[in-house]
Amino acid sequence: MSTPKYSQIYTKTLPSNIMDLRDDAFYDLIRQISGKIVDSKQISSIASTSIVQVTVKVLENTILRAYSYASRLFKQRCFINIKPPNVPKPSFVWNYFGHLYKKPNEPLDMERVYCNICFEKIKNEQPDASFASTTKLISIYKNTSSTGNMKSHLLATHQVTDSQQTKTTNQHILSMFSRDRCTTKSSQLKQQLGHQLTLMCCRDLLPFPIVENEGFQDFLLSNKVVNLKSEIPSRTTLSPANLNKIYDVCYQKTKELLKPAIKFPTITCDIWCDKYKHRSYICFTIHFLDSNFQYHHYSMKTQPFDESHTGEAIKDLFLTVLHEFGLTSNNIIVVSDQGSNMRKAWKLLKVIHTFCIGQGIHNWLMTDCIPEMNLVPNLLDNVQMIINKLRYRQHELEHKFLRSNEMINNDLLSTINKAGELLDADAASPYINFETLDENMINNDF
């Protein structure tokens, strides 16, 4: 028998013939390592299979199983230590977020906080999964992260809100610009003013840094809205802190309005692109009639839509929005354009879908009719070019218009002044009776 290829491998503690693949002692070794039955008939000769490859493969499988078992055991023993910070009024998010611990006095990760709801859910639903494979399914934030991100996660994923904070914010919104200074503390006034200013910026589409402008601060001081500049909320208080609270209140109010049985509500969906930053957005708006046949419409969701605009992506986002507001797709009527991705999304959902008439008329005019008319496209292009130039030179034209009006007014004033001078000169001259003068001239002629 020829010498095996790997005869130089150290095998002092094993029988000398263990390197022969046809020996039963080798398969006894494999059974001990892997716990599996290996049949010698499966391998015909040493030339076709390497003992080193087989052994390494078995050892790799054994190590992977040991690692998987250790990881599952590690995940079962770990827990999230919920310990709110020692401050006067800690945020409610610390009732759901905490550090990862192995034992009560043995922390594993003190630099990040984990969502306990996600952790327990994965622990119950995937008990055999390793900890490393499930970390992506758990919301994890750094210690330096703001609580606003955690609140958004609790609201969007688990529908958890702070009922006490929502109630306080709701009272402030309902009592907008009506407060009693004699019975309200300065801290409460500052908080209430912050809610009111946030609403003002949202309604009028104003930037939040307006509260840091000197003119705006002087206006509040001169009208005795506040006594000191320190009582004016900062822009970081307006957004994201107050903005998130107001969103929670509006979200809860909208859900309450949608609770009554609504038969066949209509949801309009549209996707558009920002022409400046070229970023896509998607919007869902619900329309319905109440029992008194009063028309209502509310914007359910408007958010960036950076992913691929496929029918599956639109369908998944639509279902997420319906779930947030406690609706189902069984009795929904959807109105949208005739894009292929839209049609596919509604076909996958099996909902009633109608096309937008306005969008159809727009496409009919701009695509089918106007381009086919002679001279009309050129005329529209010229009109659009004139409009663009007028917009570009708007300030210059307004300045010239004001100057021309000023010149006309000056000319009119100078004419009036000259007429006034003539009248004054006539009034200062001796009085002449023109009727008597005419009779004397007639008599003289005769």
Disulfide bonds with the S-S distance in Angstrom:
none
